[in-house]
Amino acid sequence: MEQSNHLNSLSPAELRLLIRQEDPRISTTTGLANGYQQANVIILPNHLADDFEVFCRRNPAPLPLLYRSQSGETSSPPLARHADIRTDVSQYYVYEEGCLVKTVSSLQSYSAQPRTASEQQAAHHGLWSDMVCFYLGCSFGFEGQLKKAGVPVRNVEQGTNVSMYRTAVPCIPAGVFSCPLVVTMRPVPAGMLDAAVEATHLNLLAHGPPVHIGDPALLGIQDLSRPNYGEQVQLQPGDVPVFWACGVTAIEAIISSKPSLAFSHSPGCMFLTDIPDSSPSSPTPPPSEGSAGSPSTGQNLELIPFCFLVSHNPLLYSLASQGAVAKIRQLETIIGEDPGQRGIRALFVQDELLRSCLALSHAFSVAITTGFPTHYMHSPPDETDGPPGAIAMATMLLSLGKRVTMVTDRRALEMNRAIIDEAVRTGVLKAAIPLVTFEDSGPDSALHFLCHHGDPSKPRYDHLVAIERTGRAEDGNYYNMRGVNIKHLVDPIDNLFIAAKDIPGIITTGIGDGGNELGMGKLKEKVKTLMSNGSLIACDVPADYAITAGVSNWGGYAVVCGLYLLHTCPSHQQYRKKGLGLENSVPQEQLQDWTANLPSVDKEESILSTLVRFGIRSGKTGHLAMEVDGLTFHPTHSDIITRLLEVTRGCTTPNI
């Protein structure tokens, strides 16, 4: 049940007066002073103040600093008129040596003549004159904007304090301050996630946009029914748990640093400021198919974040700015061109590229497989489509700090090792990567390959990518586009994708240009109906994301460019980093490394030349020449690469 309508209509100044008078109607400040910022309050000895300010600067999402007082100052002129921090919070915590020793309704006694032992200890440390107050933004400051956007605020509806949880995510330390991130959780209907994100993303003084949307276990939260602070808020059917960084992180900082004396607000009992919130009042409609949305009044269109479902198991959503989304959709359009006239456009599904890139951005360990032995009469039987795209993805993933493994057929192991070594030597590949094979030696082979000790809770990889990899058809065989069975040349790597479906935390992507590639099983019915020989050759094994391209290598290049765009997207990077350790911009050397590891005409021409030297042929014609799928490198492939780079590098905002 919401607070009384009378309280809801009062100004922050009027509410502070009631709090000073210890009005029993005000237990928490959730739902009060809508349209105004609320503040967490942390009061520390002067000798710790500089370290704590640095701690706030390094962790701006949980600790948005509104004001730092002078030593002994009781007012906060920039935030509120006629305020007294000793009386204008309904409940305070008192800490000694980092331990909570009591809860009080006023701190006035700590600036009076000492009487009790605790007050004498405070006097020994300089009493109030030695204390510095920090006022930090609070998520209650955006609850009014959520309501304006039509998003239900469940904690207010249910008349409870908001749920607050200690996470397993470490803040960036400063001096003596080091602690885990604390988050608030508000349930949001799945269809209103974009509205909730937009209503909060500009209000950086109230923690800004969410830092996580989905499964709480990904933050190290094991049980939503047991918050560390506040009260349990019930999810309604269709709700998704949405987590914002929380200023109670500062309380964890007090506990871990153990100052001799410190004070804080009691979680949920905030200081009410006279500062209006800074959020937009008219949220943008969520993006629709074929559209990146429309602007809200006064907002930079390209910076508006949108929310996308990345994974069902575990449930994970991610954020990306409208600018990044629009560019990745441009990449998707470019790679969908079909100069080989295969009819690949009929298989296109919008945003498969975007969602795959988002998932890869959140990944830590990626396994990539390629190899299509379509030329069964030649040795080697492989084609030039696939390896260049795989190597391009591998080198960007390495640049982004991911672990990368290549999975290949036993028959092609030595050849692929030589190709990787040559790619490293010529600078096409950033560094050597492990090259492994998979053999089906029993019913649990795939599980043991994918997970440590065959334990589904301990996966080795969190993303599998197949690019132009032979895919198993419905009858158990493997077919090239002409309908020739090439099963004898193929190891059952498909089993890894099948097993991954039942392992939480492993996402799969398939990249193909004909429908018979691993992962294209997601589009099987379309392939059967619309592609030549489709009923015979269609791959039966689906991937979570099926990226279709005129040539599969182009899909790999687009993934690389998409990852670059996401890692230079402010909204996405803030979300990935949970609002912690953010700099003003990507470090120049890091940006240069990412840029250097984008595909280029020179690098892709070099790797194609290496493949030809190894006797690998063009897929469609069988020519041992500088072509892929019957299309010569110049001008067709070089033009596609150039256009992808123009989109990627021409419209990137590196600031985060």
C-alpha positions as CSV (number, residue, x, y, z in Angstrom):
1,M,0.0,0.0,0.0
2,E,1.4,3.4,-0.9
3,Q,2.1,6.2,1.6
4,S,-0.9,8.5,2.4
5,N,-1.9,10.9,-0.3
6,H,-1.3,13.8,2.1
7,L,2.4,12.9,2.5
8,N,2.7,12.3,-1.2
9,S,1.6,15.9,-1.9
10,L,4.2,17.5,0.5
11,S,7.4,19.3,-0.6
12,P,10.8,18.0,0.5
13,A,11.1,20.9,2.9
14,E,7.7,20.1,4.5
15,L,8.6,16.4,4.7
16,R,12.0,17.2,6.3
17,L,10.2,19.2,9.0
18,L,7.9,16.2,9.8
19,I,11.0,13.9,9.9
20,R,12.7,16.4,12.3
21,Q,9.5,16.1,14.5
22,E,9.8,12.3,14.3
23,D,6.4,12.0,12.6
24,P,5.5,8.2,13.0
25,R,3.9,8.2,9.5
26,I,7.3,8.4,7.8
27,S,9.1,5.1,8.2
28,T,10.8,5.0,4.8
29,T,11.0,7.7,2.1
30,T,10.1,5.4,-0.8
31,G,7.3,7.0,-2.8
32,L,7.8,10.4,-1.2
33,A,8.9,13.7,-2.7
34,N,8.3,12.5,-6.3
35,G,10.3,14.6,-8.8
36,Y,13.1,15.3,-6.3
37,Q,16.4,13.7,-5.7
38,Q,16.8,11.7,-2.5
39,A,20.2,11.1,-0.9
40,N,22.1,8.4,0.9
41,V,24.1,9.9,3.8
42,I,27.5,8.7,5.0
43,I,29.4,10.5,7.7
44,L,33.1,9.7,8.2
45,P,36.1,11.1,10.2
46,N,37.9,13.8,8.3
47,H,41.1,11.7,7.8
48,L,39.1,9.3,5.6
49,A,37.2,11.8,3.6
50,D,39.6,12.2,0.7
51,D,39.9,8.4,0.2
52,F,36.1,8.1,0.3
53,E,35.7,10.8,-2.3
54,V,38.1,9.0,-4.7
55,F,36.1,5.8,-4.0
56,C,32.9,7.6,-5.1
57,R,34.6,8.9,-8.3
58,R,35.8,5.4,-9.2
59,N,32.4,3.9,-8.7
60,P,29.9,6.5,-9.9
61,A,26.9,4.3,-10.4
62,P,26.5,3.1,-6.8
63,L,28.1,6.3,-5.3
64,P,27.0,9.4,-7.3
65,L,28.4,12.2,-5.2
66,L,25.9,15.1,-4.7
67,Y,27.8,17.0,-2.1
68,R,30.7,16.7,0.3
69,S,30.4,18.8,3.4
70,Q,33.1,20.8,5.2
71,S,34.3,19.2,8.5
72,G,31.6,19.7,11.1
73,E,29.1,21.2,8.7
74,T,25.5,20.3,9.5
75,S,23.8,22.0,6.5
76,S,24.0,21.2,2.8
77,P,23.4,24.5,1.0
78,P,23.6,23.1,-2.6
79,L,21.0,20.4,-1.8
80,A,18.4,21.9,0.6
81,R,17.6,25.1,2.5
82,H,17.4,25.2,6.2
83,A,18.4,21.5,6.6
84,D,20.2,19.9,9.4
85,I,21.7,16.5,8.7
86,R,21.7,15.6,12.4
87,T,17.8,15.6,12.5
88,D,16.5,15.4,9.0
89,V,16.8,11.7,8.4
90,S,14.2,9.5,10.1
91,Q,16.6,6.8,11.2
92,Y,20.4,6.7,11.4
93,Y,22.9,3.9,11.9
94,V,25.9,4.3,14.3
95,Y,29.1,2.3,13.6
96,E,32.1,1.8,15.8
97,E,35.1,0.0,14.3
98,G,33.0,-1.0,11.3
99,C,30.3,-2.6,13.5
100,L,26.7,-1.4,13.7
101,V,26.2,-0.6,17.3
102,K,22.8,1.1,17.4
103,T,20.0,2.9,15.5
104,V,19.0,6.4,16.5
105,S,16.5,9.0,15.3
106,S,18.9,11.9,15.8
107,L,22.6,12.6,15.8
108,Q,22.4,15.8,17.8
109,S,23.8,14.2,20.9
110,Y,27.1,13.6,19.0
111,S,27.6,17.3,18.7
112,A,26.6,18.1,22.3
113,Q,28.6,17.8,25.6
114,P,29.5,14.1,25.9
115,R,27.6,12.1,28.6
116,T,27.6,8.4,27.7
117,A,30.6,6.2,27.0
118,S,29.8,6.2,23.3
119,E,29.6,10.0,23.2
120,Q,32.9,10.2,25.1
121,Q,34.5,8.0,22.5
122,A,33.1,10.4,19.8
123,A,34.5,13.3,21.7
124,H,37.9,11.7,21.8
125,H,37.8,11.6,18.0
126,G,36.8,15.2,17.6
127,L,33.0,14.9,17.9
128,W,31.0,16.4,15.1
129,S,33.7,19.0,14.2
130,D,35.9,16.1,12.9
131,M,33.1,14.5,10.8
132,V,32.5,15.0,7.0
133,C,29.1,14.3,5.5
134,F,28.8,12.7,2.0
135,Y,25.4,13.0,0.2
136,L,25.0,10.3,-2.5
137,G,22.2,10.0,-5.0
138,C,19.4,7.5,-4.4
139,S,17.2,5.4,-6.7
140,F,14.1,6.7,-4.9
141,G,14.8,9.8,-6.9
142,F,13.7,8.1,-10.1
143,E,10.6,6.3,-8.9
144,G,8.5,9.3,-9.9
145,Q,9.9,9.1,-13.4
146,L,9.1,5.4,-13.6
147,K,5.5,6.2,-12.6
148,K,5.3,8.9,-15.3
149,A,6.5,6.4,-17.8
150,G,3.7,4.0,-16.8
151,V,6.1,1.5,-15.2
152,P,4.7,0.1,-11.9
153,V,6.9,0.6,-8.9
154,R,6.2,-2.6,-7.0
155,N,7.8,-1.6,-3.7
156,V,5.6,1.5,-3.5
157,E,2.5,-0.5,-4.6
158,Q,3.2,-3.1,-1.9
159,G,4.0,-0.5,0.8
160,T,7.5,-2.0,1.5
161,N,11.0,-0.7,1.5
162,V,12.9,-1.5,-1.6
163,S,14.9,-4.8,-1.7
164,M,18.7,-4.3,-1.5
165,Y,21.3,-7.0,-2.1
166,R,25.0,-7.4,-1.5
167,T,26.5,-8.8,-4.8
168,A,29.7,-10.7,-5.6
169,V,30.8,-7.8,-7.8
170,P,33.7,-5.9,-6.3
171,C,33.9,-2.1,-6.5
172,I,37.1,-0.5,-7.6
173,P,39.0,0.2,-4.3
174,A,40.5,3.5,-3.1
175,G,42.6,3.8,0.0
176,V,41.1,1.9,2.8
177,F,37.8,1.5,1.0
178,S,37.0,-1.8,-0.7
179,C,33.7,-3.6,-0.7
180,P,31.1,-5.4,-2.9
181,L,28.5,-3.6,-5.0
182,V,25.1,-3.3,-3.5
183,V,22.0,-3.2,-5.7
184,T,18.3,-2.5,-5.4
185,M,15.8,-4.7,-7.2
186,R,12.6,-3.5,-8.7
187,P,10.4,-5.9,-10.7
188,V,9.4,-4.6,-14.1
189,P,7.0,-6.1,-16.6
190,A,9.0,-7.6,-19.5
191,G,7.2,-5.4,-22.0
192,M,8.1,-2.2,-20.1
193,L,11.9,-2.7,-19.8
194,D,12.7,-0.1,-22.4
195,A,10.5,2.4,-20.7
196,A,12.2,1.7,-17.4
197,V,15.7,2.0,-18.9
198,E,14.9,5.3,-20.6
199,A,13.2,6.8,-17.6
200,T,16.3,6.3,-15.5
201,H,19.3,6.4,-17.9
202,L,19.8,10.2,-17.8
203,N,19.3,10.5,-14.0
204,L,22.9,9.7,-13.2
205,L,22.5,11.5,-9.8
206,A,20.1,8.7,-8.9
207,H,22.3,5.8,-10.2
208,G,21.4,6.1,-13.8
209,P,20.2,3.0,-15.9
210,P,20.1,-0.5,-14.6
211,V,23.4,-2.4,-14.1
212,H,21.8,-5.8,-14.6
213,I,18.5,-7.2,-15.9
214,G,17.7,-10.9,-15.4
215,D,18.9,-13.8,-13.3
216,P,20.1,-12.5,-9.9
217,A,22.6,-15.4,-9.7
218,L,24.7,-13.6,-12.3
219,L,25.3,-11.0,-9.7
220,G,26.0,-13.6,-7.0
221,I,22.6,-13.1,-5.4
222,Q,21.2,-16.6,-4.5
223,D,17.8,-15.8,-3.1
224,L,15.6,-12.8,-3.9
225,S,13.4,-13.6,-0.9
226,R,16.2,-12.7,1.4
227,P,17.5,-9.2,0.8
228,N,20.5,-8.0,2.8
229,Y,18.8,-4.6,3.4
230,G,15.2,-3.4,3.1
231,E,12.3,-5.8,2.5
232,Q,11.3,-8.4,0.0
233,V,9.4,-7.0,-3.0
234,Q,7.2,-9.6,-4.7
235,L,7.5,-10.1,-8.5
236,Q,4.2,-10.3,-10.3
237,P,3.5,-12.6,-13.3
238,G,5.5,-11.4,-16.3
239,D,7.9,-9.3,-14.2
240,V,11.6,-9.4,-14.7
241,P,14.0,-8.5,-11.9
242,V,15.8,-5.3,-12.7
243,F,18.8,-4.2,-10.6
244,W,20.1,-0.7,-10.1
245,A,23.4,0.2,-8.3
246,C,22.6,1.3,-4.8
247,G,24.2,3.9,-2.4
248,V,24.0,1.3,0.4
249,T,27.3,0.2,-1.1
250,A,28.7,3.0,1.1
251,I,27.5,1.2,4.2
252,E,29.5,-1.9,3.0
253,A,32.5,0.4,2.6
254,I,32.1,1.5,6.3
255,I,31.8,-2.1,7.4
256,S,34.9,-3.2,5.5
257,S,37.1,-0.2,6.4
258,K,36.3,-0.2,10.1
259,P,36.5,3.5,11.0
260,S,36.5,4.2,14.8
261,L,33.2,6.1,14.4
262,A,30.9,6.6,11.4
263,F,27.2,7.2,10.7
264,S,24.8,6.5,7.9
265,H,21.2,6.7,7.1
266,S,19.2,3.6,7.7
267,P,18.6,1.9,4.3
268,G,15.4,3.3,2.9
269,C,15.4,6.3,5.2
270,M,16.9,8.9,2.9
271,F,17.7,12.6,3.1
272,L,15.2,14.5,0.9
273,T,16.7,17.2,-1.2
274,D,15.2,20.2,-2.9
275,I,16.9,19.3,-6.2
276,P,14.6,18.2,-9.0
277,D,15.4,14.9,-10.7
278,S,17.1,15.1,-14.1
279,S,15.3,12.4,-16.0
280,P,13.3,13.0,-19.2
281,S,9.6,13.1,-18.8
282,S,8.5,11.5,-22.0
283,P,10.0,8.1,-22.6
284,T,10.6,6.8,-26.2
285,P,8.5,3.9,-27.4
286,P,10.5,0.7,-27.5
287,P,12.2,-0.1,-30.8
288,S,10.2,-2.0,-33.4
289,E,11.3,-4.3,-36.1
290,G,13.1,-2.3,-38.8
291,S,13.3,0.8,-36.6
292,A,15.7,2.0,-34.0
293,G,13.0,4.0,-32.2
294,S,12.2,7.7,-32.1
295,P,13.7,10.5,-30.1
296,S,12.4,11.9,-26.8
297,T,12.2,15.7,-26.5
298,G,15.6,17.2,-25.7
299,Q,17.5,13.9,-25.8
300,N,20.4,12.9,-28.0
301,L,18.8,10.2,-30.2
302,E,21.9,8.1,-30.5
303,L,22.5,7.8,-26.8
304,I,19.1,6.5,-25.8
305,P,19.6,2.9,-24.5
306,F,17.5,0.0,-25.6
307,C,17.1,-3.3,-23.9
308,F,17.4,-6.7,-25.7
309,L,16.9,-10.2,-24.5
310,V,20.2,-12.1,-24.8
311,S,19.7,-15.4,-23.1
312,H,16.7,-17.3,-21.6
313,N,18.9,-19.7,-19.5
314,P,20.1,-17.9,-17.5
315,L,17.8,-15.0,-18.1
316,L,19.9,-12.1,-19.3
317,Y,19.1,-8.8,-21.0
318,S,21.6,-6.3,-22.2
319,L,21.6,-2.6,-23.2
320,A,23.0,-0.8,-26.2
321,S,22.5,2.8,-27.4
322,Q,20.2,3.6,-30.3
323,G,23.3,4.7,-32.2
324,A,25.1,1.4,-31.8
325,V,21.9,-0.5,-32.6
326,A,21.3,1.4,-35.8
327,K,24.9,0.8,-37.0
328,I,24.8,-2.9,-36.3
329,R,21.5,-3.1,-38.2
330,Q,23.3,-1.4,-41.1
331,L,26.1,-4.0,-40.9
332,E,23.4,-6.7,-41.0
333,T,21.9,-5.2,-44.2
334,I,25.3,-5.0,-45.9
335,I,26.1,-8.7,-45.3
336,G,22.6,-9.7,-46.4
337,E,23.4,-8.8,-50.0
338,D,23.4,-11.8,-52.3
339,P,25.7,-11.4,-55.3
340,G,25.9,-15.2,-55.7
341,Q,22.1,-15.3,-56.1
342,R,21.5,-18.1,-53.5
343,G,18.3,-16.6,-52.3
344,I,19.8,-16.1,-48.8
345,R,17.6,-13.0,-48.2
346,A,14.6,-15.3,-47.7
347,L,16.3,-16.6,-44.5
348,F,17.0,-13.2,-42.9
349,V,15.8,-12.6,-39.3
350,Q,16.4,-9.1,-38.0
351,D,18.7,-8.5,-35.0
352,E,20.2,-12.0,-35.0
353,L,23.6,-10.2,-35.5
354,L,22.9,-7.7,-32.8
355,R,21.8,-10.3,-30.2
356,S,24.7,-12.6,-31.0
357,C,27.2,-9.6,-30.6
358,L,25.6,-8.7,-27.3
359,A,25.9,-12.3,-26.0
360,L,29.5,-12.4,-27.2
361,S,30.2,-9.1,-25.5
362,H,29.2,-10.7,-22.2
363,A,31.1,-13.9,-22.8
364,F,34.4,-14.9,-21.2
365,S,35.3,-18.0,-23.1
366,V,34.4,-18.6,-26.8
367,A,34.8,-21.7,-28.9
368,I,34.8,-21.2,-32.7
369,T,34.4,-23.9,-35.3
370,T,34.5,-23.8,-39.1
371,G,35.3,-26.1,-42.0
372,F,33.1,-27.2,-44.9
373,P,34.7,-30.1,-46.9
374,T,32.5,-29.5,-50.0
375,H,35.2,-30.5,-52.4
376,Y,35.2,-34.2,-51.5
377,M,37.2,-35.1,-54.6
378,H,40.1,-32.9,-53.7
379,S,42.7,-32.9,-50.9
380,P,42.2,-30.8,-48.8
381,P,38.4,-30.8,-49.4
382,D,37.8,-27.6,-47.6
383,E,36.6,-24.3,-49.1
384,T,37.8,-20.7,-48.6
385,D,34.6,-19.5,-46.9
386,G,34.7,-19.9,-43.1
387,P,38.3,-19.8,-41.9
388,P,38.9,-16.0,-42.7
389,G,35.7,-15.1,-40.8
390,A,36.7,-17.4,-37.9
391,I,40.1,-15.9,-37.6
392,A,38.7,-12.4,-37.8
393,M,36.4,-13.1,-34.9
394,A,39.1,-14.8,-32.9
395,T,41.5,-11.9,-33.1
396,M,38.9,-9.3,-32.1
397,L,37.7,-11.5,-29.2
398,L,41.3,-11.8,-28.0
399,S,41.7,-8.1,-28.2
400,L,38.6,-7.7,-26.0
401,G,40.1,-10.0,-23.4
402,K,38.1,-13.2,-24.1
403,R,39.5,-16.7,-24.1
404,V,39.2,-18.2,-27.6
405,T,39.5,-21.9,-28.7
406,M,39.2,-23.3,-32.2
407,V,37.5,-26.6,-32.7
408,T,38.3,-28.6,-35.9
409,D,38.0,-32.0,-37.6
410,R,40.8,-34.5,-36.8
411,R,41.5,-34.8,-40.6
412,A,42.1,-31.0,-40.7
413,L,44.0,-30.5,-37.5
414,E,47.5,-30.1,-38.9
415,M,46.4,-27.9,-41.8
416,N,44.5,-25.6,-39.5
417,R,47.4,-25.4,-37.1
418,A,49.6,-24.3,-39.9
419,I,47.0,-21.7,-41.0
420,I,46.8,-20.3,-37.5
421,D,50.6,-20.1,-37.3
422,E,50.8,-18.3,-40.6
423,A,48.0,-15.9,-39.6
424,V,49.9,-15.0,-36.4
425,R,53.2,-14.6,-38.4
426,T,51.6,-12.3,-40.9
427,G,49.8,-10.2,-38.2
428,V,46.3,-11.3,-39.3
429,L,45.7,-13.1,-36.0
430,K,46.5,-11.3,-32.8
431,A,48.0,-14.3,-31.1
432,A,48.1,-18.1,-31.3
433,I,45.0,-19.9,-30.0
434,P,44.3,-23.4,-28.8
435,L,43.2,-25.8,-31.6
436,V,41.3,-28.9,-30.4
437,T,39.2,-31.7,-31.9
438,F,36.1,-33.4,-30.6
439,E,35.4,-37.1,-30.8
440,D,32.1,-38.9,-30.0
441,S,33.3,-41.6,-27.6
442,G,30.0,-42.0,-25.7
443,P,26.7,-40.4,-24.6
444,D,28.4,-37.9,-22.3
445,S,31.3,-36.9,-24.6
446,A,29.9,-33.5,-25.5
447,L,29.1,-32.7,-21.9
448,H,32.6,-33.5,-20.8
449,F,34.0,-31.5,-23.7
450,L,31.9,-28.5,-22.8
451,C,32.1,-28.6,-19.0
452,H,34.8,-29.3,-16.4
453,H,34.4,-32.9,-15.2
454,G,31.2,-33.1,-17.0
455,D,29.5,-30.8,-14.5
456,P,26.8,-28.6,-16.2
457,S,27.3,-25.9,-13.6
458,K,31.0,-25.5,-14.7
459,P,31.1,-24.8,-18.4
460,R,34.4,-24.3,-20.1
461,Y,32.8,-22.0,-22.7
462,D,29.9,-19.6,-22.5
463,H,29.5,-19.1,-26.3
464,L,29.9,-21.5,-29.2
465,V,30.2,-20.0,-32.7
466,A,30.0,-22.0,-36.0
467,I,30.8,-20.2,-39.2
468,E,30.4,-22.0,-42.5
469,R,30.6,-25.3,-40.6
470,T,29.0,-28.4,-42.2
471,G,25.7,-29.0,-40.5
472,R,23.9,-32.3,-39.8
473,A,20.7,-32.8,-41.8
474,E,17.5,-34.4,-40.6
475,D,18.6,-37.9,-41.8
476,G,21.9,-37.7,-39.9
477,N,24.0,-37.1,-43.0
478,Y,26.0,-33.9,-44.0
479,Y,25.4,-32.5,-47.5
480,N,27.0,-29.9,-49.6
481,M,24.7,-27.5,-51.6
482,R,24.6,-30.0,-54.5
483,G,23.2,-32.7,-52.2
484,V,26.3,-34.8,-52.1
485,N,26.7,-36.6,-48.7
486,I,30.1,-35.7,-47.2
487,K,29.6,-37.3,-43.8
488,H,32.9,-39.3,-44.0
489,L,34.8,-36.0,-43.9
490,V,33.0,-34.5,-40.9
491,D,33.5,-35.0,-37.1
492,P,30.3,-34.7,-35.0
493,I,30.9,-31.2,-33.7
494,D,27.1,-30.7,-34.0
495,N,26.8,-32.7,-30.8
496,L,28.3,-29.8,-28.9
497,F,25.6,-27.4,-30.1
498,I,22.9,-30.0,-29.2
499,A,24.4,-30.6,-25.7
500,A,24.7,-26.8,-25.2
501,K,21.0,-26.4,-25.3
502,D,20.7,-28.1,-21.9
503,I,23.7,-26.4,-20.2
504,P,22.8,-23.1,-18.6
505,G,25.1,-20.3,-19.6
506,I,26.2,-21.6,-23.0
507,I,24.9,-19.5,-25.9
508,T,25.3,-20.6,-29.5
509,T,25.6,-18.8,-32.8
510,G,25.6,-20.2,-36.3
511,I,26.7,-18.2,-39.4
512,G,25.7,-19.5,-42.8
513,D,24.9,-18.6,-46.4
514,G,22.9,-21.6,-47.7
515,G,21.0,-23.2,-44.9
516,N,23.1,-26.4,-44.6
517,E,25.5,-24.9,-42.1
518,L,25.7,-25.8,-38.4
519,G,23.2,-23.6,-36.5
520,M,20.9,-22.9,-39.4
521,G,18.6,-25.5,-38.0
522,K,16.9,-22.5,-36.3
523,L,15.7,-21.6,-39.9
524,K,15.1,-25.2,-41.0
525,E,11.5,-24.8,-42.2
526,K,12.5,-21.7,-44.3
527,V,15.5,-23.6,-45.8
528,K,13.4,-26.6,-46.7
529,T,10.8,-24.4,-48.4
530,L,12.9,-21.7,-50.0
531,M,16.4,-23.0,-50.7
532,S,17.5,-25.3,-53.6
533,N,17.6,-28.9,-52.4
534,G,16.4,-27.5,-49.0
535,S,14.4,-30.5,-48.0
536,L,17.5,-32.7,-48.2
537,I,20.4,-30.4,-47.2
538,A,18.7,-28.3,-44.4
539,C,20.7,-28.4,-41.2
540,D,18.7,-29.9,-38.4
541,V,20.8,-28.5,-35.5
542,P,19.7,-25.0,-34.4
543,A,21.8,-22.3,-32.7
544,D,20.4,-19.6,-30.5
545,Y,21.3,-17.0,-33.1
546,A,21.4,-17.7,-36.8
547,I,23.2,-15.0,-38.8
548,T,22.6,-15.2,-42.5
549,A,25.0,-13.6,-45.0
550,G,25.6,-13.5,-48.7
551,V,28.9,-15.1,-47.9
552,S,29.6,-16.6,-44.4
553,N,32.9,-14.7,-44.0
554,W,31.0,-11.5,-44.2
555,G,28.9,-12.6,-41.2
556,G,32.2,-13.1,-39.3
557,Y,33.4,-9.7,-40.3
558,A,30.1,-8.1,-39.2
559,V,30.4,-9.8,-35.8
560,V,33.8,-8.3,-35.3
561,C,32.5,-4.8,-36.3
562,G,29.4,-5.3,-34.1
563,L,31.6,-6.1,-31.1
564,Y,33.7,-3.0,-31.8
565,L,30.6,-0.8,-31.9
566,L,29.4,-2.3,-28.6
567,H,32.7,-1.8,-26.8
568,T,32.7,1.8,-27.9
569,C,29.1,2.3,-26.9
570,P,28.7,4.3,-23.6
571,S,25.4,2.6,-22.7
572,H,26.6,-0.9,-23.3
573,Q,29.9,-0.4,-21.5
574,Q,28.3,1.2,-18.5
575,Y,26.0,-1.8,-18.3
576,R,28.8,-4.4,-18.8
577,K,31.0,-2.7,-16.1
578,K,28.0,-2.3,-13.6
579,G,28.8,1.4,-13.4
580,L,32.2,0.7,-11.8
581,G,35.6,2.0,-12.7
582,L,34.3,4.0,-15.6
583,E,36.8,6.4,-17.2
584,N,35.9,9.5,-19.3
585,S,36.8,7.6,-22.4
586,V,38.3,4.3,-23.6
587,P,42.0,4.4,-23.0
588,Q,43.7,5.4,-26.2
589,E,45.9,2.4,-26.4
590,Q,42.9,0.1,-25.9
591,L,41.0,1.8,-28.6
592,Q,44.0,1.6,-30.9
593,D,44.2,-2.2,-30.3
594,W,40.6,-2.7,-31.0
595,T,40.8,-0.7,-34.2
596,A,44.0,-2.5,-35.3
597,N,42.1,-5.8,-34.9
598,L,39.2,-4.9,-37.1
599,P,39.1,-6.7,-40.5
600,S,40.8,-4.9,-43.3
601,V,41.1,-5.5,-47.0
602,D,44.9,-6.1,-46.6
603,K,44.5,-8.6,-43.8
604,E,41.6,-10.5,-45.4
605,E,43.5,-10.7,-48.7
606,S,46.5,-12.0,-46.9
607,I,44.6,-14.8,-45.2
608,L,42.8,-15.8,-48.4
609,S,46.2,-16.0,-50.1
610,T,47.4,-18.3,-47.3
611,L,44.4,-20.6,-47.8
612,V,45.1,-20.8,-51.6
613,R,48.7,-21.7,-50.9
614,F,47.5,-24.5,-48.8
615,G,45.3,-25.8,-51.6
616,I,42.0,-24.6,-50.3
617,R,39.4,-23.9,-53.0
618,S,36.5,-21.6,-53.7
619,G,33.3,-23.2,-52.6
620,K,31.1,-22.7,-55.6
621,T,33.5,-23.2,-58.4
622,G,36.3,-25.3,-56.9
623,H,38.8,-22.8,-58.4
624,L,42.2,-22.6,-56.6
625,A,42.2,-18.8,-56.9
626,M,41.6,-15.6,-54.9
627,E,37.9,-16.0,-54.7
628,V,35.3,-17.2,-52.2
629,D,32.0,-18.8,-53.3
630,G,32.9,-18.0,-56.9
631,L,33.2,-14.3,-56.2
632,T,36.7,-12.8,-56.7
633,F,38.2,-11.0,-53.7
634,H,38.5,-7.8,-55.8
635,P,36.1,-6.1,-56.1
636,T,33.3,-8.1,-54.4
637,H,34.8,-9.1,-51.0
638,S,37.1,-6.0,-50.7
639,D,34.1,-3.8,-51.3
640,I,32.0,-5.4,-48.6
641,I,34.9,-5.1,-46.1
642,T,35.3,-1.5,-46.9
643,R,31.6,-0.7,-46.4
644,L,31.5,-2.6,-43.1
645,L,34.5,-0.5,-41.9
646,E,32.9,2.8,-43.1
647,V,29.8,2.0,-40.9
648,T,31.9,0.9,-38.0
649,R,34.6,3.6,-37.8
650,G,32.7,6.5,-39.3
651,C,30.0,6.8,-36.6
652,T,31.6,5.5,-33.4
653,T,31.4,7.3,-30.0
654,P,34.4,6.1,-28.0
655,N,33.5,7.9,-24.8
656,I,32.2,5.8,-22.0
